[in-house]
Amino acid sequence: MTAELLASIAGIVLSLMFSYLPRLADWFDKLSPQYKRLLMGGLLVCVAGAVFSLSCIGIVVAVVCDKAGAVGLLKVLIAALIANQSAFLLTKRSSK
């Protein structure tokens, strides 16, 4: 399994959680579409930043702490963002 595929799966899971987990979905449905996209994208960026930071200080060994590692992580982040936003649009619950 590639890092891009794993990140895409994580993005899809995050989208499904915000769409279908009862309390989380109810809270999330009240937000504007722009804020929804910003929130999900921001969460993925925060996770990527945390992974890179923890790798650099040696707590997690997930990314090489150099320019090439940062570029690789950016590619993975883009895959996760695309999967997340696509999954949200495709699995969006219809309004009741």
C-alpha positions as CSV (number, residue, x, y, z in Angstrom):
1,M,0.0,0.0,0.0
2,T,1.4,3.3,-1.0
3,A,1.5,6.4,1.1
4,E,-0.8,8.2,-1.4
5,L,-3.4,5.4,-1.2
6,L,-3.2,5.4,2.6
7,A,-3.7,9.1,2.8
8,S,-6.6,8.9,0.3
9,I,-8.2,6.3,2.5
10,A,-7.7,8.5,5.6
11,G,-9.3,11.5,3.7
12,I,-12.3,9.3,2.7
13,V,-12.7,8.0,6.3
14,L,-12.6,11.6,7.6
15,S,-15.3,12.6,5.1
16,L,-17.5,9.7,6.0
17,M,-17.2,10.4,9.7
18,F,-18.4,14.0,9.2
19,S,-21.2,12.8,7.0
20,Y,-22.6,9.9,9.0
21,L,-21.5,9.8,12.7
22,P,-24.7,11.0,14.4
23,R,-23.5,13.9,16.7
24,L,-20.6,14.9,14.5
25,A,-22.8,14.9,11.3
26,D,-25.5,17.0,13.0
27,W,-23.0,19.6,14.1
28,F,-21.2,19.6,10.7
29,D,-24.5,20.0,8.7
30,K,-25.1,23.3,10.4
31,L,-21.9,24.8,8.9
32,S,-21.7,26.7,5.6
33,P,-20.2,24.7,2.7
34,Q,-17.1,26.9,2.6
35,Y,-16.4,26.3,6.3
36,K,-17.0,22.6,5.9
37,R,-14.3,22.4,3.1
38,L,-12.0,24.6,5.1
39,L,-12.4,22.5,8.3
40,M,-11.7,19.2,6.6
41,G,-8.8,20.5,4.7
42,G,-7.4,22.2,7.8
43,L,-7.6,18.9,9.8
44,L,-5.7,17.1,7.1
45,V,-3.0,19.8,6.9
46,C,-2.7,19.7,10.7
47,V,-2.2,16.0,10.7
48,A,0.4,16.2,7.9
49,G,2.2,19.0,9.9
50,A,2.1,16.9,13.1
51,V,3.5,13.8,11.3
52,F,6.3,15.9,9.8
53,S,7.1,17.5,13.1
54,L,7.0,14.3,15.1
55,S,9.2,12.7,12.5
56,C,11.8,15.5,12.7
57,I,12.0,15.2,16.5
58,G,12.3,11.4,16.3
59,I,9.0,10.4,18.0
60,V,7.5,8.9,14.8
61,V,9.4,7.5,11.9
62,A,7.0,8.3,9.1
63,V,8.7,10.9,7.0
64,V,12.4,11.8,6.3
65,C,13.0,15.1,7.9
66,D,14.5,16.9,4.9
67,K,13.3,18.8,1.8
68,A,12.6,15.6,-0.1
69,G,10.5,14.3,2.8
70,A,8.5,17.5,2.9
71,V,7.9,17.4,-0.8
72,G,6.8,13.8,-0.6
73,L,4.5,14.6,2.3
74,L,3.0,17.5,0.3
75,K,2.2,15.1,-2.5
76,V,0.5,12.7,0.0
77,L,-1.4,15.6,1.5
78,I,-2.7,16.7,-1.9
79,A,-3.9,13.1,-2.5
80,A,-5.7,13.1,0.8
81,L,-7.3,16.5,0.2
82,I,-8.6,15.4,-3.2
83,A,-10.0,12.1,-1.8
84,N,-11.6,13.9,1.1
85,Q,-13.4,16.5,-0.9
86,S,-14.4,14.0,-3.6
87,A,-15.8,11.6,-1.0
88,F,-17.7,14.3,0.7
89,L,-19.4,15.4,-2.5
90,L,-20.2,11.8,-3.5
91,T,-21.5,10.6,-0.1
92,K,-23.3,13.8,0.9
93,R,-26.6,12.9,2.6
94,S,-29.7,14.4,1.0
95,S,-31.5,17.1,2.9
96,K,-34.5,15.8,4.8
